[in-house]
Amino acid sequence: MLTRRQVTLINLVLALILAGGGGYMFWTYYQVGPPEAVTALPSGPPIVLTTPTPLGPDYYGLIVSRNLWREKFAAPVEGPPPTPVPPQVPPPNLKLLGTSIREDPKRSSAIIEEVARKQQHYSRIGDVVAGATVLEIHRNQVVLDHRGNIFTISTQLFKDSIPVERPAVPLARVIRPLGKNQWLISKQGIWQLISNNKWLVSKKGLWQLLNVNRVKVEVKEVQAEIMKALSNVGCRTYYPPGRPRRGEAEGYEILVLPERHLATFLGIKPGDIIRTVNEELITSKTRALELLQEVQDEEVAIVEIEREKETIQLEYQIQYELLELQ
């Protein structure tokens, strides 16, 4: 194994050899010079240099024809986008309650109810109800226009002409005028006059009221049937002008009344506003039926009405038996 001193000596000898070799290479390079490059002459005919031909449309057409990513089919010509159809607004929910037909169509009228708001309108041709314009008024239907959408509301509650049934008893035995705004009426006769109406006959045998004095009709049992019978009469709860049509009313207004209706023989006319019965204010349809039930046990009923802004009292003297013929 070499000692440290021997290794150092060997390294010095190698360094001198490298330094001497490098110096010799630099000396020979600058004394002799770099070697000359020898160009080999080509063999064969001489090369003629020509000017390049400019590229024409055929050259680029060839490139385009060989394009693998080009569209094989022409893109379809797209027209303008279609105009979206505006959504059709559904017509308002209206209900026909009654009509009054005149020879002049412009004077015909209809009672139309807004079902959502429970508001009734007395309308003629050209009037607007809940955004719909009245176009035509017929006996059983009304034609309206709502934003260009023509629709019809109809009812089958009455026919072209309202038939008046002949009473089973003479009218003179039911109602008798006593003086101005005074009448004597028979309770049994009143019920007999309307006994032919289907709404009076119920499963509980309301016809027994004609023969049995102690039987009493409950309002809740016949309320729906009575309201159906009143469908031929155009009436509604009355609210003073300017007051919202909600809450307690201040009477009952008669709009349409068929000829020879029983109410006409009791002094009621179209346009009357029935305010009170025996000083009890009519505030709703239910209250009107309750008062009708209560006066059956009374001997005198005083009905206060408003006619052409004038207050009138109608007095009815009530007895159970039929009136004697005079």
C-alpha positions in Angstrom: 0.0 0.0 0.0 1.4 3.4 -1.0 2.0 5.9 1.5 0.7 9.4 1.5 4.0 10.9 0.3 4.1 8.5 -2.6 0.6 9.4 -3.7 1.4 13.1 -3.7 4.5 12.5 -5.8 2.5 10.5 -8.4 -0.1 13.3 -8.6 2.7 15.9 -9.3 4.1 13.8 -12.1 0.7 13.4 -13.8 0.1 17.1 -13.5 3.4 17.9 -15.3 2.5 15.5 -18.1 -0.9 17.1 -18.7 0.6 20.6 -18.6 3.3 19.6 -21.1 0.9 17.9 -23.5 -1.5 20.9 -23.5 1.3 23.4 -24.2 2.6 21.3 -27.1 -0.9 21.2 -28.8 -1.2 25.0 -28.7 2.3 25.5 -30.1 1.7 23.2 -33.1 -1.7 24.9 -33.9 -0.3 28.4 -34.2 2.9 27.3 -36.0 1.3 25.1 -38.7 -2.3 26.6 -39.0 -5.7 24.8 -39.4 -6.0 22.2 -42.1 -7.5 23.3 -45.5 -11.0 22.0 -46.4 -11.0 20.0 -49.7 -14.2 20.4 -51.8 -15.2 17.4 -53.8 -16.5 18.2 -57.3 -19.7 16.5 -58.2 -19.7 14.0 -61.0 -22.3 14.1 -63.9 -24.0 16.8 -65.9 -23.8 20.3 -64.5 -26.7 21.5 -62.3 -28.9 24.3 -63.9 -30.5 26.6 -61.4 -34.1 27.7 -62.3 -36.5 30.3 -60.9 -39.3 28.6 -58.8 -42.8 28.7 -60.4 -45.3 30.7 -58.4 -48.1 28.8 -56.7 -51.4 29.0 -58.5 -55.1 28.2 -57.4 -54.7 24.7 -58.6 -52.0 24.0 -56.1 -54.1 25.2 -53.2 -57.2 23.4 -54.6 -55.3 20.2 -54.5 -54.5 20.7 -50.9 -58.1 21.6 -50.1 -59.4 18.5 -52.0 -57.1 16.2 -49.9 -58.1 17.8 -46.6 -59.3 15.0 -44.4 -61.1 17.4 -42.0 -63.2 19.3 -44.5 -67.0 19.1 -44.4 -68.3 16.4 -46.8 -71.7 18.0 -47.0 -72.6 21.7 -47.1 -74.1 23.1 -44.0 -77.8 23.8 -44.3 -78.9 27.3 -44.7 -80.5 28.4 -41.5 -83.5 30.8 -41.7 -84.5 33.3 -39.1 -85.6 31.9 -35.7 -89.3 31.4 -35.5 -91.3 34.0 -33.6 -92.4 32.5 -30.3 -96.2 32.2 -29.8 -97.3 34.3 -26.9 -98.9 32.3 -24.1 -102.7 32.4 -24.3 -104.2 33.9 -21.2 -107.2 31.9 -20.0 -110.5 33.7 -19.9 -111.8 34.8 -16.4 -114.0 32.4 -14.5 -117.5 33.9 -15.0 -121.0 32.6 -14.2 -124.2 33.7 -15.9 -127.0 34.3 -13.3 -129.7 35.8 -15.5 -130.6 37.8 -18.6 -133.1 40.3 -19.7 -133.8 40.3 -23.4 -135.2 43.3 -25.2 -136.1 44.0 -28.9 -133.2 46.3 -29.1 -130.1 44.2 -28.4 -128.3 47.2 -26.9 -130.9 47.4 -24.1 -130.6 43.7 -23.3 -128.7 43.0 -20.0 -127.2 40.1 -18.1 -126.2 39.4 -14.5 -122.7 38.0 -14.6 -120.8 36.9 -11.5 -117.0 36.8 -11.0 -116.6 33.4 -9.3 -113.2 34.2 -7.8 -114.3 37.6 -6.2 -118.0 36.6 -5.8 -118.9 39.9 -7.3 -122.0 40.3 -9.5 -122.2 42.7 -12.5 -125.3 44.1 -14.3 -123.9 44.3 -17.8 -124.9 45.3 -21.3 -123.3 44.9 -24.7 -119.9 46.7 -24.7 -119.5 46.5 -20.9 -116.3 45.0 -19.5 -116.4 42.3 -16.8 -113.1 41.1 -15.3 -111.3 42.2 -18.5 -113.7 40.5 -20.9 -116.0 42.6 -23.2 -119.6 41.6 -23.6 -120.3 41.0 -27.3 -123.8 39.3 -27.4 -126.5 38.6 -24.9 -129.0 35.8 -25.5 -131.6 34.2 -23.3 -129.4 31.3 -22.1 -125.9 32.5 -23.0 -123.6 35.5 -23.2 -120.7 35.8 -25.7 -117.6 37.7 -24.5 -114.2 38.6 -25.9 -111.1 38.3 -23.7 -107.9 39.6 -25.4 -109.1 38.2 -28.8 -110.3 34.9 -27.3 -114.0 34.6 -27.9 -115.8 32.4 -25.3 -119.3 31.8 -24.1 -120.9 31.5 -20.7 -124.3 29.8 -20.5 -126.9 28.6 -18.1 -129.7 26.1 -18.3 -131.6 27.4 -15.3 -134.4 28.9 -17.4 -135.8 28.4 -20.9 -136.5 31.0 -23.6 -139.7 31.9 -21.9 -140.4 31.4 -18.2 -143.6 29.4 -17.8 -146.0 30.4 -15.1 -147.9 27.5 -13.6 -151.5 27.9 -12.9 -152.1 27.8 -9.2 -154.1 25.0 -7.6 -156.2 27.6 -5.8 -157.5 30.9 -7.0 -155.2 33.8 -6.4 -158.1 35.7 -4.7 -158.0 33.1 -1.9 -154.3 33.6 -1.3 -153.6 37.4 -1.6 -156.1 40.3 -1.1 -155.2 44.0 -1.3 -156.5 45.9 1.8 -155.3 49.4 0.8 -152.2 51.2 -0.3 -149.2 49.0 0.4 -151.3 46.6 2.5 -152.2 43.0 1.8 -153.9 40.1 3.5 -152.2 36.8 2.6 -152.9 33.2 3.5 -149.8 31.2 4.6 -151.4 27.9 3.5 -152.3 29.4 0.1 -148.8 30.7 -0.4 -147.3 27.2 0.1 -150.0 25.7 -2.2 -149.1 28.2 -4.9 -145.5 27.1 -4.9 -146.1 23.4 -4.1 -145.9 22.5 -7.8 -142.2 23.6 -7.8 -139.8 20.7 -7.5 -137.6 22.5 -5.0 -140.3 22.3 -2.3 -140.6 18.5 -2.5 -137.8 17.0 -0.5 -137.1 13.5 0.9 -138.5 14.6 4.2 -141.9 15.3 2.8 -142.2 19.1 3.0 -145.5 18.8 1.2 -147.0 17.8 4.6 -146.8 21.5 5.5 -149.9 22.0 3.4 -152.1 19.8 5.6 -150.3 19.8 9.0 -150.1 23.1 10.8 -147.5 22.0 13.3 -144.9 21.0 10.8 -142.2 23.7 10.5 -139.7 23.9 7.7 -136.1 24.3 8.8 -134.1 26.8 6.8 -131.0 24.7 6.5 -133.1 21.9 4.9 -134.5 24.0 2.0 -132.0 26.8 1.7 -130.3 25.2 -1.4 -133.7 24.4 -3.0 -135.1 27.9 -2.4 -132.0 29.5 -3.9 -132.5 27.3 -7.0 -136.1 28.5 -7.3 -134.9 32.1 -7.0 -132.5 31.6 -10.0 -135.2 33.0 -12.3 -135.3 36.2 -10.2 -132.2 38.4 -10.7 -131.4 39.5 -7.2 -128.3 40.2 -5.2 -127.2 41.6 -1.9 -127.1 45.4 -1.9 -124.1 47.5 -0.9 -124.3 51.3 -1.1 -122.4 53.0 -4.0 -118.7 53.4 -3.1 -118.6 50.6 -0.5 -116.7 47.4 -1.2 -118.9 44.5 -2.0 -117.9 42.4 1.0 -119.0 42.0 4.6 -122.5 42.5 5.8 -124.9 43.9 3.2 -127.6 46.5 3.7 -130.5 44.8 1.9 -131.4 42.8 -1.1 -131.8 44.3 -4.5 -134.3 42.9 -7.1 -132.8 43.3 -10.6 -134.9 41.0 -12.8 -138.4 39.8 -12.0 -140.4 37.6 -14.4 -144.0 38.6 -15.3 -146.7 37.3 -13.0 -144.2 36.2 -10.5 -145.6 35.7 -7.0 -143.6 38.7 -5.7 -145.3 41.0 -8.2 -148.7 40.4 -6.5 -147.0 41.3 -3.2 -146.0 44.8 -4.4 -142.4 44.0 -5.3 -141.1 45.6 -8.5 -137.7 45.3 -10.4 -135.2 47.8 -9.0 -136.6 47.6 -5.4 -134.1 47.2 -2.6 -135.6 45.2 0.3 -134.0 46.7 3.4 -135.7 45.2 6.5 -138.3 42.6 7.6 -140.0 43.5 10.8 -137.1 46.0 11.5 -134.5 43.2 11.0 -131.9 44.2 8.4 -131.1 41.8 5.6 -127.4 41.4 5.7 -126.9 38.2 3.6 -128.8 35.5 1.6 -128.8 33.3 4.7 -130.3 36.0 6.8 -133.0 36.6 4.3 -134.0 33.0 4.4 -134.0 33.1 8.2 -136.3 36.1 8.3 -138.6 34.3 5.8 -138.8 31.4 8.3 -139.4 33.7 11.3 -142.3 35.6 9.8 -144.3 32.4 9.4 -145.1 32.6 13.1 -146.1 36.3 12.9 -149.5 37.8 12.2 -148.1 41.0 10.7 -144.9 41.4 8.6 -143.7 44.8 7.7 -141.2 45.0 4.8 -139.3 48.2 4.3 -138.1 48.8 0.7 -136.3 51.5 -1.1 -137.7 52.4 -4.5 -136.2 55.2 -6.6 -134.5 56.7 -3.4 -137.8 56.7 -1.6 -138.4 54.5 1.5 -141.7 52.6 1.4 -143.2 50.2 4.0 -145.2 47.2 2.8 -147.6 45.7 5.4 -148.7 42.0 5.2 -151.3 40.6 7.5 -150.9 36.8 7.7 -153.4 34.1 8.5 -153.1 30.4 8.1 -156.4 29.5 6.4 -157.3 30.3 2.9 -159.1 33.6 2.3 -162.9 33.5 1.7 -164.0 34.6 -1.7 -165.9 37.9 -1.7 
